[in-house]
Amino acid sequence: MLTPQISIIFLFIYSILNVGNASAQNNDIMFIVLGKMAIYNQDSESNLSLQDYIFVAEIMPKNDTEIENATLTNKEDPSQVYAFEKKRNAYLAYGGRYLTTEELHQNHDEGTYVFEYSTPKGVIKQEQTLRKRSNIEDMPEGKKIYLTQSGESVHPHQIDPNKDLVVTWDDYTHGMSQSNSIIDDLVFVMTKNKDGSNVDHSGMPFDTKACLSYKDKSYTIKAENLAPGLSLNLVVELATADAIMNNNIPAVSTYSTITSLEIKTLTIN
C-alpha cells in the first residue's frame, strides 16, 4: 500500500478528456485524476523534510462499483503502462518514488495519458493531458501544519481529546480559481488511524459533502472524533485543480504538495 497520505489522494491540473461510451457511466464513476505530488513529513518539533516525489493516477468509483482491467498508458510512449490497484474505495496507478524533481520529470513527462478500464456497464477509454501551470516553477513547496486548541498552540503529541483541534497551514501561495476549471484549487485535511482507516476527512470534490478550497485557512477536527491515547496520522494536501466535465465524468489533473504529521492525544484518567 502507498503511504497513508497517498491513499487519500485527490490530485488535480489542466486536463483534456476524450471519453468513449461514458454517457452510460456517470452513475459508476465519481471522477478520474492525473498528477504529480511532493510528499513531506513534519516532525513533532515542526521540522519539515522531503519524503519523495511521485506520479499518480486515480479512478474514484461511485457506490462501490467494481473496476477491472484498469491501465494508464503514456500516449506518446505506449511502452509506459501502469496498472491500477484497488486501495480501499479507490483505484490507484503510480510511478516510482524519486528524491529529486529532475528524476520525477524525466521518468514521467507532461503530456497525454490514456485511462482504460471496465465497469459492469462496459469499457471506458479516456485521454487526459497533464500540463504544469506557469506559477509552479518545478514542484509545489512543502507546507507546515499548525495546531491549536481553545485558541492556544498545542504540541502534536499533547492533544486534549476533549477539545476541538483547529488545523491551519502555511499560505497556499499558488492556489487560485480558473475560468476553465469547474472547481477551485483544493485543500484536504485527513486524519487516519495507523491501519489507514479514516478518523476524520474534510471532504472531497464531486461528493455530497462540501470540501475545502484554497480560500480556506483552517479546518476543525471536532472533539467527538478524538479519543484518549490515540496515535494518528494527520495529512494536509494542497492540490491545484484544473478540471473539466466530459459526458458527466469530472476529469482532474494536479500538481500537489502533501504534509504528514503524527499526532497523539493525551491519556486522561
Phi, psi and chi 1 to 4 in degrees:
 res  aa     phi    psi   chi1   chi2   chi3   chi4
   1 MET       -  144.2  179.3  176.9  176.4      -
   2 LEU   -63.1  164.2  -68.4  172.7      -      -
   3 THR   -57.6  155.4   53.8      -      -      -
   4 PRO   -52.3  -36.2  -28.0   34.8      -      -
   5 GLN   -67.8  -27.5   56.9  -94.5   46.3      -
   6 ILE   -79.1  -30.6  -63.9  178.1      -      -
   7 SER   -68.0   -4.8   65.1      -      -      -
   8 ILE  -103.2   11.3  -35.6  160.5      -      -
   9 ILE   -79.4  142.9  -81.6   -5.9      -      -
  10 PHE  -140.4   98.2  -51.9   88.4      -      -
  11 LEU  -102.0  139.1  -41.0  163.2      -      -
  12 PHE  -149.4  124.1  -50.7  132.6      -      -
  13 ILE  -147.0 -172.4 -142.5  177.0      -      -
  14 TYR   -66.7  128.0 -173.3   74.1      -      -
  15 SER  -122.3  144.7   37.2      -      -      -
  16 ILE  -117.7  126.5  -60.8  173.3      -      -
  17 LEU  -127.3  128.3 -179.7   63.6      -      -
  18 ASN  -115.4  123.6  -66.8  -42.6      -      -
  19 VAL  -117.9  127.2  180.0      -      -      -
  20 GLY  -105.8  132.4      -      -      -      -
  21 ASN    66.9   22.7 -136.6   11.8      -      -
  22 ALA   -88.8  -21.5      -      -      -      -
  23 SER   -61.5  -27.4   58.6      -      -      -
  24 ALA   -84.9   -3.8      -      -      -      -
  25 GLN  -102.9   -0.6  -53.7  -64.1  -27.6      -
  26 ASN   -67.3  -16.6   57.1   12.6      -      -
  27 ASN   -88.1   -4.3  -69.9  -34.7      -      -
  28 ASP  -102.4  -34.7  -71.8  -20.0      -      -
  29 ILE  -117.3  126.0  -53.6  -58.9      -      -
  30 MET   -80.4  -45.7 -173.2  179.3  -62.8      -
  31 PHE  -170.4  166.4   57.3   79.0      -      -
  32 ILE  -123.6  157.2   63.9  170.0      -      -
  33 VAL  -141.8  145.1  174.5      -      -      -
  34 LEU  -140.7  133.2  176.8   67.3      -      -
  35 GLY  -178.6 -178.6      -      -      -      -
  36 LYS  -122.2  145.7  -62.6 -179.5 -178.2 -178.4
  37 MET  -132.6  142.7  -56.3  166.1   58.9      -
  38 ALA  -107.5  124.7      -      -      -      -
  39 ILE  -114.7  125.5  -56.7  171.7      -      -
  40 TYR  -122.7  152.8  -69.8   83.7      -      -
  41 ASN  -115.2  140.1  -66.8  -47.8      -      -
  42 GLN  -116.8  129.4 -178.6  174.0  -35.5      -
  43 ASP   -88.3 -179.9   66.9   20.5      -      -
  44 SER   -67.7  -14.3   59.9      -      -      -
  45 GLU  -104.9   18.5  -57.9  -53.6  -41.6      -
  46 SER    71.4   22.0  -63.4      -      -      -
  47 ASN   -86.1  132.5  -61.9  -55.1      -      -
  48 LEU  -105.0  133.3 -156.4   61.3      -      -
  49 SER  -137.5  142.5   60.5      -      -      -
  50 LEU   -71.1  131.7  174.1   69.8      -      -
  51 GLN   -88.7  -59.6  176.4  177.0  -57.5      -
  52 ASP  -175.4  178.0   48.1   34.1      -      -
  53 TYR  -113.9  149.9  -59.8  102.1      -      -
  54 ILE  -150.5  151.2 -166.3  166.8      -      -
  55 PHE  -104.4  129.9  171.5   83.4      -      -
  56 VAL  -140.1  143.8 -178.7      -      -      -
  57 ALA  -127.8  151.6      -      -      -      -
  58 GLU  -142.6  142.6  179.4  179.9   14.2      -
  59 ILE  -119.4  121.7  -56.5  168.3      -      -
  60 MET  -109.7  107.6  177.0   59.7   72.6      -
  61 PRO   -81.1  163.7   30.3  -33.4      -      -
  62 LYS  -100.2  151.5  -68.1 -178.2 -179.7  178.7
  63 ASN    52.1   39.1  -54.9  -41.1      -      -
  64 ASP    59.3   27.7  -62.9  -39.3      -      -
  65 THR   -59.1  131.5  -63.7      -      -      -
  66 GLU   -83.8  133.1  -71.1  -65.6  -36.6      -
  67 ILE  -114.3  137.7  -67.7  173.9      -      -
  68 GLU  -129.2  158.2  -63.4 -178.8  -17.1      -
  69 ASN    52.5   42.3  -55.1  -44.1      -      -
  70 ALA   -89.6  128.1      -      -      -      -
  71 THR  -137.9  157.4   58.6      -      -      -
  72 LEU  -123.1  128.0  178.7   78.4      -      -
  73 THR  -127.1  134.9  -55.9      -      -      -
  74 ASN   -71.8  116.2 -175.0  -26.7      -      -
  75 LYS   -63.4  -36.1 -171.7  174.8 -178.0  179.7
  76 GLU   -77.7  -21.4  -76.1   76.7   25.9      -
  77 ASP  -138.7   83.4 -178.7    2.3      -      -
  78 PRO   -60.9  -11.3  -23.6   35.2      -      -
  79 SER   -72.2  -18.1   67.0      -      -      -
  80 GLN   -87.3   98.2  -69.4 -173.3   22.7      -
  81 VAL  -125.0  131.9 -179.1      -      -      -
  82 TYR  -122.1  131.6  -50.9   92.0      -      -
  83 ALA   -89.6  140.1      -      -      -      -
  84 PHE   -83.4  142.5  -75.9   86.3      -      -
  85 GLU  -122.9  146.3  -60.4  177.7   28.8      -
  86 LYS   -77.5  126.2 -171.8  172.5 -175.9  179.7
  87 LYS  -125.9   98.0  -58.1  -67.0 -176.3 -179.8
  88 ARG    58.6 -116.2  -63.6 -171.5  179.3  -86.7
  89 ASN   -98.4    7.9   61.9  -27.9      -      -
  90 ALA  -123.5  166.7      -      -      -      -
  91 TYR  -119.2  125.2  -67.9   78.7      -      -
  92 LEU  -123.2  141.3  -64.0  175.9      -      -
  93 ALA  -127.6  136.1      -      -      -      -
  94 TYR  -146.9  152.7   47.0   92.4      -      -
  95 GLY   -87.8 -163.4      -      -      -      -
  96 GLY   -74.7  174.9      -      -      -      -
  97 ARG  -100.8  137.9  -64.0  179.3  176.1  -82.9
  98 TYR  -132.7  145.7  -52.4   98.6      -      -
  99 LEU   -96.9   -6.8  -63.4  178.8      -      -
 100 THR  -131.7  151.6   67.4      -      -      -
 101 THR   -68.1  -30.1   57.2      -      -      -
 102 GLU   -59.1  -45.7  -70.4   80.0    9.3      -
 103 GLU   -64.3  -42.2  -70.0  177.5  -63.8      -
 104 LEU   -58.0  -52.3  172.5   70.1      -      -
 105 HIS   -70.9  -33.1  -60.9  -40.2      -      -
 106 GLN   -66.4  -37.6  -74.5  171.7    5.2      -
 107 ASN   -86.2  -19.4  -74.7  -80.6      -      -
 108 HIS  -138.3   89.5  -57.2  -73.6      -      -
 109 ASP   -67.8  154.8  -66.8  -24.9      -      -
 110 GLU   -67.4  156.7  -66.8 -175.9  -23.4      -
 111 GLY   140.7 -163.0      -      -      -      -
 112 THR   -96.8  133.7  -59.1      -      -      -
 113 TYR  -123.5  149.0  -69.9   78.1      -      -
 114 VAL  -110.6  120.3 -179.4      -      -      -
 115 PHE   -89.6  130.3  -71.5   71.4      -      -
 116 GLU  -139.0  128.3 -172.7  166.4    4.4      -
 117 TYR  -161.4  162.8   52.2   97.1      -      -
 118 SER  -115.3  138.1  -60.4      -      -      -
 119 THR  -119.1  173.7   75.5      -      -      -
 120 PRO   -57.3  -19.1  -28.9   37.3      -      -
 121 LYS   -94.5   -4.6  -66.2  178.7 -177.9  175.7
 122 GLY   137.4 -172.8      -      -      -      -
 123 VAL   -91.6  137.3  175.5      -      -      -
 124 ILE  -116.8  135.3  -57.9  178.0      -      -
 125 LYS  -130.2  122.3 -170.7  172.8 -176.8  178.8
 126 GLN  -133.6  138.9  -58.4  168.3  -68.7      -
 127 GLU  -106.7  135.8  -67.9 -174.2    0.2      -
 128 GLN  -138.5  134.3 -173.5  174.1    3.5      -
 129 THR  -109.1  130.4  -60.1      -      -      -
 130 LEU  -102.0  121.1 -179.6   64.0      -      -
 131 ARG  -133.4  136.3  -68.4  -78.9 -177.6 -111.1
 132 LYS   -80.5  138.2 -174.5  167.7   57.1  178.7
 133 ARG   -71.4  156.1  -72.4 -174.0 -170.2  167.1
 134 SER   -68.2  -21.6   59.7      -      -      -
 135 ASN   -88.8    5.6   68.6  -28.9      -      -
 136 ILE  -114.2  112.1  -62.0  175.4      -      -
 137 GLU   -70.4  -43.8 -178.0  176.0  -13.3      -
 138 ASP  -138.8  -72.3 -163.9    0.4      -      -
 139 MET  -141.3  152.2  -76.1  -67.3  -68.8      -
 140 PRO   -58.8  140.7  -23.0   33.4      -      -
 141 GLU   -74.7  158.4  -63.7  179.2   -7.6      -
 142 GLY   -67.1  147.5      -      -      -      -
 143 LYS  -123.1  135.2  -56.9  -67.3 -175.8  179.3
 144 LYS   -81.3  152.6  -72.9 -173.3  178.1 -178.1
 145 ILE  -105.4  142.1  -61.7  170.2      -      -
 146 TYR  -128.7  143.1  -53.1   91.6      -      -
 147 LEU  -124.5  136.5  -53.1  174.4      -      -
 148 THR  -138.1  151.2   59.1      -      -      -
 149 GLN  -136.6  133.7  -71.5 -174.0  -57.5      -
 150 SER    52.7   36.5  -57.9      -      -      -
 151 GLY    79.8    1.9      -      -      -      -
 152 GLU  -115.5  143.0  -60.5  -68.9  -25.7      -
 153 SER   -61.6  140.8  177.7      -      -      -
 154 VAL  -129.9  140.1   60.5      -      -      -
 155 HIS   -68.3  140.2 -170.0  -81.1      -      -
 156 PRO   -62.4  -16.8   17.4  -29.6      -      -
 157 HIS  -104.5   11.5  -66.7  176.6      -      -
 158 GLN  -133.3   46.5  -63.1  178.7   -4.4      -
 159 ILE   -85.1  129.7  -65.8  167.7      -      -
 160 ASP   -78.1  116.6 -173.2  -24.0      -      -
 161 PRO   -70.9   -8.4   27.8  -35.3      -      -
 162 ASN   -95.9    3.8  -64.7  -42.1      -      -
 163 LYS  -124.2  149.6  -64.5  180.0 -179.8  179.5
 164 ASP   -61.1  144.9  -69.4  -10.5      -      -
 165 LEU  -112.1  118.8  178.6   64.4      -      -
 166 VAL   -96.7  124.8  178.5      -      -      -
 167 VAL  -107.8  127.3 -178.0      -      -      -
 168 THR  -126.7  172.7   58.2      -      -      -
 169 TRP  -150.6  164.7   44.3   88.8      -      -
 170 ASP   -57.5  156.4  -75.3  -25.6      -      -
 171 ASP   -53.7  136.1  -72.6  -15.4      -      -
 172 TYR   -84.7   76.9 -165.6  168.9      -      -
 173 THR   -68.1  -27.0   51.3      -      -      -
 174 HIS  -100.6    5.9   59.9  -77.2      -      -
 175 GLY   -76.6  148.1      -      -      -      -
 176 MET  -165.4  171.7   63.8  175.4   66.0      -
 177 SER  -104.8  146.0  -59.1      -      -      -
 178 GLN  -131.8  139.3  -65.6 -159.2  116.3      -
 179 SER   -65.7  -24.9   59.7      -      -      -
 180 ASN   -94.6   12.7   60.0   -4.9      -      -
 181 SER  -120.8  140.8  177.8      -      -      -
 182 ILE   -81.2   -9.7   59.1  175.3      -      -
 183 ILE  -136.4  156.7   53.1  175.7      -      -
 184 ASP   -78.1  167.2  -67.9  -18.5      -      -
 185 ASP   -57.9  147.0  -73.0  -10.0      -      -
 186 LEU  -112.5  156.5  -62.9  166.1      -      -
 187 VAL  -128.7  136.2  174.4      -      -      -
 188 PHE  -124.2  133.1  -57.2   95.3      -      -
 189 VAL  -122.0  118.8 -179.7      -      -      -
 190 MET  -131.3  136.7  -59.4  149.7  -77.8      -
 191 THR  -123.5  127.2  -49.9      -      -      -
 192 LYS  -131.8  150.2  -70.9 -175.6  170.0  -75.3
 193 ASN   -71.3  169.5  -74.3  -51.3      -      -
 194 LYS   -61.3  -25.6  -68.0  -61.3 -176.1 -179.7
 195 ASP   -83.8    1.0   63.7    2.2      -      -
 196 GLY    91.7   -3.8      -      -      -      -
 197 SER   -75.0  147.7   59.7      -      -      -
 198 ASN   -72.0  134.8  -83.6  -35.8      -      -
 199 VAL  -100.8  -39.7  171.9      -      -      -
 200 ASP  -157.1  146.8 -173.8   81.4      -      -
 201 HIS  -146.2  135.6 -163.6  -62.5      -      -
 202 SER   -76.7   -6.6   61.6      -      -      -
 203 GLY   107.4  158.7      -      -      -      -
 204 MET  -133.9  161.1   61.0 -176.2  179.6      -
 205 PRO   -70.0  157.3   27.0  -35.6      -      -
 206 PHE    65.8   18.9  -44.7  114.7      -      -
 207 ASP  -116.9  176.1 -160.8    1.5      -      -
 208 THR   -75.3  -26.1   54.4      -      -      -
 209 LYS   -87.4  134.2 -178.4 -179.6  177.0 -179.2
 210 ALA   -61.5  148.4      -      -      -      -
 211 CYS  -120.4  168.9   61.1      -      -      -
 212 LEU   -85.8  151.0  -57.7  176.8      -      -
 213 SER  -122.3  179.2   80.3      -      -      -
 214 TYR   -60.6  -18.3   75.0   97.8      -      -
 215 LYS   -75.0  -21.3  -60.8  174.2 -175.5  176.8
 216 ASP   -79.6  141.8  -67.7  -70.9      -      -
 217 LYS  -112.2  -11.3  -53.6  -59.1 -178.9 -175.2
 218 SER  -156.2  166.7   67.0      -      -      -
 219 TYR  -147.2  139.3  176.6   74.3      -      -
 220 THR  -107.9  123.0  -59.3      -      -      -
 221 ILE   -90.0  115.8  -58.7  170.6      -      -
 222 LYS   -68.5  146.3  -63.7  -64.9 -174.7 -178.5
 223 ALA   -57.9  -29.0      -      -      -      -
 224 GLU   -65.1  -17.4   63.3 -165.8   49.0      -
 225 ASN   -95.1    1.2  -68.4  -36.0      -      -
 226 LEU  -108.4  165.4  -59.3  172.7      -      -
 227 ALA  -154.4  158.3      -      -      -      -
 228 PRO   -63.6  147.1  -21.4   33.6      -      -
 229 GLY    69.8   28.2      -      -      -      -
 230 LEU   -95.0  147.1  -66.2  179.2      -      -
 231 SER  -119.1  116.7  180.0      -      -      -
 232 LEU  -127.6  159.6  -56.8  168.7      -      -
 233 ASN  -106.5  114.2 -172.9   38.7      -      -
 234 LEU   -99.7  127.6  173.2   63.4      -      -
 235 VAL  -126.4  133.0  177.4      -      -      -
 236 VAL  -119.8  125.9  174.1      -      -      -
 237 GLU  -119.7  131.2  178.3 -179.5    2.6      -
 238 LEU  -112.0  115.5  -49.6 -177.1      -      -
 239 ALA  -125.6  122.5      -      -      -      -
 240 THR   -63.3  146.9   60.9      -      -      -
 241 ALA  -139.0   94.9      -      -      -      -
 242 ASP  -105.5  110.9  -62.4  -53.5      -      -
 243 ALA  -136.4  145.3      -      -      -      -
 244 ILE  -129.4  162.1   60.4  172.5      -      -
 245 MET  -103.8  135.2  -72.1  -68.9  -69.7      -
 246 ASN  -139.2  114.0 -171.1  -60.5      -      -
 247 ASN    52.7   40.4  -71.1  -17.7      -      -
 248 ASN    72.4   14.3  -63.7  -39.7      -      -
 249 ILE  -115.1  116.4  -62.0  178.0      -      -
 250 PRO   -68.9  136.3  -17.0   31.2      -      -
 251 ALA  -124.2  127.1      -      -      -      -
 252 VAL  -128.4  144.2 -167.2      -      -      -
 253 SER  -127.3  155.7  -57.1      -      -      -
 254 THR  -152.4  152.8 -168.4      -      -      -
 255 TYR  -119.6  119.8  -85.1   70.3      -      -
 256 SER  -130.8  158.4   72.2      -      -      -
 257 THR  -124.7  135.4 -177.5      -      -      -
 258 ILE  -126.1  133.8  -63.7  172.9      -      -
 259 THR  -122.0  132.0  -58.5      -      -      -
 260 SER  -114.9  134.3  177.6      -      -      -
 261 LEU  -136.4  127.9  171.3   65.7      -      -
 262 GLU   -78.8  127.8 -178.1 -176.6   37.4      -
 263 ILE  -120.7  150.8   63.0  172.7      -      -
 264 LYS  -134.1  138.0  -62.8 -179.7  179.9 -179.4
 265 THR   -95.9  148.4   58.3      -      -      -
 266 LEU   -68.6  148.6  -62.6  170.9      -      -
 267 THR   -86.8  118.2  -59.8      -      -      -
 268 ILE  -112.2  123.7  -61.6  175.8      -      -
 269 ASN   -82.5      -  -63.1  -35.8      -      -
